[in-house]
Amino acid sequence: AILAQVIKLLSFPRSPPIADVGAMAMRIQTPLTELPPIDTTVGGVRLSPDVVATLPAGLPQCTDSNWPIVAVCSYTRFDNLAHGPRGQQAKHSMTTFRLNPNDGSLHKLFAGEPQVTNPAFLRWHPRVNVLYGCTEDVKENGEIIAWRVDPERGSLEKLCTADAQGTSTCYLTLDAELKNMLVVNYWDATIGILPLNSDGTFAAAELTYIYDPKGSMGMTVSADNHVNHSENDASAQAERQKDPHSHAIVLDPYYGCVAYVPDLGRDLIRELHYDSDKGRLIPLSTTPSGLKRHGPEGPRYIEFHPELPVAYVVNELSSEVAVFVVDSEALKQIHQSGINESTTSTLTYVQAVSTVPEQWTRSKNTCGRIAIHPSGRYVLCSNRGHDSVAVFRVETEAEIPGMLSPIGIYQTTGKTPRHFKFDPSGQWMLVSNQDSNHVATFHFNVASGELKFTGTQTLVHSPNFVACMFCHVTKELEGCVEDLGEAKSKISKTPVKFRGGSESFRGLLTLV
């Protein structure tokens, strides 16, 4: 009997089939409760503040400034959006937490900004404690906000705002020199530039340059009468593609001279020459985002691999990830000499992989976020409808290094995983289940690519984006020489640039 029990335990599958993952997760999940600002857990038992006060000094607590801060933005108003959230409208548009690196749990620090309506994208400044956000509205111009983040308390203080001069603002990128912010407006497809001051504040009250892919043409579809952009049947796809819809803007990671803009409404990736000195974007080329094997593609985001000359595009409507080879030599030529009539696309399409099982009806799903794991070994994509995250292995020994092979598809224990984010270590993944009003925590096995639900769901109404960052804090270190002047002078001569654009690697500084 004992032997039979041992065999039974050893034969239990480590990666349960997707049909079983959700049920298993639901059996172990914790109740949906808001965690207090200070919360200590010992041996899995949550202690009261009175007991915590008696504990010896040095026991890790959620106020430890060495732990990352997590910021989550939420939808506060549904009737002015292009799509149709089904959760609960949030009272507070911004919530911050401290992430415990030992178990991935979130400990609430701050909830506020009720006057900011529908912030739906966040960007962390790589040198100062400033967090940027932008708001979604199909009728009114978006607002770009800069908040100062308190490293100890996690509170947000609004520093300044700027007019996005377009509707449904959805993506913000910082250039390599941190001189400009590049802005995308989804609904009217406009793309613009906003200058920055050295302290992270805005150097203008509105965009100083706007590129409109529509040219002199107006919008075909009215913001007052449009299809729900959460739907993906044939009629919804047809209307969504009557107009261009820019969805992101990412600069090439080599020279920062080409901006890539997925256009969901035109099934293509726009390439624009970015002139940082003049603050201009000049059309360079376009390339299809896929082969339309399943109908319209609907490109949403693009991410560049940190080491290989490969880019990944998530096609929202077709539920596929497209793989492109990046011509780094062409980018070098553009960087050195600019563009001319013979300049062509820097992307070459090589592969497409499905994010949902083949048996799943694709019209019942739209893709959300795509991300590259900090190790560079995996690509992940969220599915809204199938309510899962697909994990792919980056094959470095393939005929084209960087092509993908599927590992698994894991349920997110909630509805509509619009966004997810790894912590800086890459071992914890936070999923914003928009229509289930919570952020779920998963453990990521970097050796196998397996996702495992930790059992923790943190209450946040209509979460749409998760940011996870270490604040910039200068610490007193032991063992340093008294005079660091000479060393500072030498290190200042080595240029350090921010790899602007890619959401997976924002905040990463590289020596050039």
Secondary structure, DSSP 8 states (H G I E B T S, - for coil): -HHHHHHHHHTS-SS--HHHHHHHHHHH--------SS--EETTEE--HHHHHTS-TT---TT-TTS-EEEEEE---STTSSS---S---S-SEEEEEE-TTT--EEEEEEE-TTS--EEEEEE-SSSSEEEEEE--SSSEEEEEEEEE-TTT--EEEEEEEEEEEESEEEEEE-TTSSEEEEEETTT--EEEEEB-TTS-BSSSB-SEEE-TTTT---SSBTTB---TT--SHHHHHHHTSS--B---EE-TTTS-EEEEEETTTTEEEEEEEETTTTEEEEEEEEES---TTS---EEEEEE-SSSSEEEEEETTTTEEEEEEE-HHHHHHHHHH---TT---SEEEEEEEESS-TTS-GGG-EEEEEEE-TTSSEEEEEEETTTEEEEEEEETTSSSTTEEEEEEEEE-SSS-EEEEEE-TTSSEEEEEEGGGTEEEEEEE-TTT--EEEEEEEEE-SSEEEEEEE--------TT--S--HHHHHHHHTS-EEE--S-GGGTT-EEE-
